[in-house]
Amino acid sequence: MTGIAPSPPEPTSGQWFKSSYSGGEGNECVEVADRGPRVAIRDSKAPRKTLIFSTPVFVAFVEGLSNAHR
């Protein structure tokens, strides 16, 4: 398994938050939602297309990005 699953039903709006690295103009928004053992990611312009990752896979991804910018 790659850590990616099909998009689940749309969560309630309160579960999503905008990434602090998204564009300030509001036109480049990455949103993230905590789903317990999984993390959902979507583009705010295409909210029906959601990527789901296991929490360990997402944490490794974020750590990899952080290390790449050091």
N, C-alpha and C positions, 0 to 999 in steps of 0.2 A: 504494500500500500504506500502511496506517495505522500499521504497526509492531506490530500485534497479530496473533498467529498462534494456531491451535487448540492446545489443551493437548497437550503431549507426554506420553509414558509417564512414570509416577511416577519421580523420581530417587531415588537412595539417600538414606537419612535424613541422612547426614553432610553433604550439600550444602546443606541449608537452614539459615538462621540467623534468629533473631527480631529484628525491628526494635527499636532502642533507644527508639523512641517508642511502642511498644505498651504497653497498660495493664499496670500492675504486678500486677494481680490474676490475670493469665493468661487473661482472658476476652476480650481484644481484641487478639489477636496477628496482626501482619502478618509473614509470613516471606518471605525473599528468597533466591534461589539464583543463583550465577554459573554461566552456561552458555556460557562462552567469548564468542562474539560477541553473546550474548543474555543477558537477565536475566529470571528467572522470579519472579513475585510471587503469593502466595496468602494466603488467610485460614486460619489454623490450624484453625478450626472446619469448614472446607469444603476440605480439602486436594486433592480431585480436580478442583476448579475453579481452574485456573492461568492467569494472564495472562503472555504472553511478549512482551517488548519488545526491540528492538535496543539494544545498549549506548548508542549516541549518543542515542537517543530517551529512554532511562531517565535518562541523565546530565542531559539538558536538563530533564526533568521534576523531578528532585531539585533542580537549580539554580533552577528557577522557584519551587519551594516555599521554598527557602532565601531567595531574594530577596523573596518575599512577606511574610516574617516580619521583615524589617529595618525 
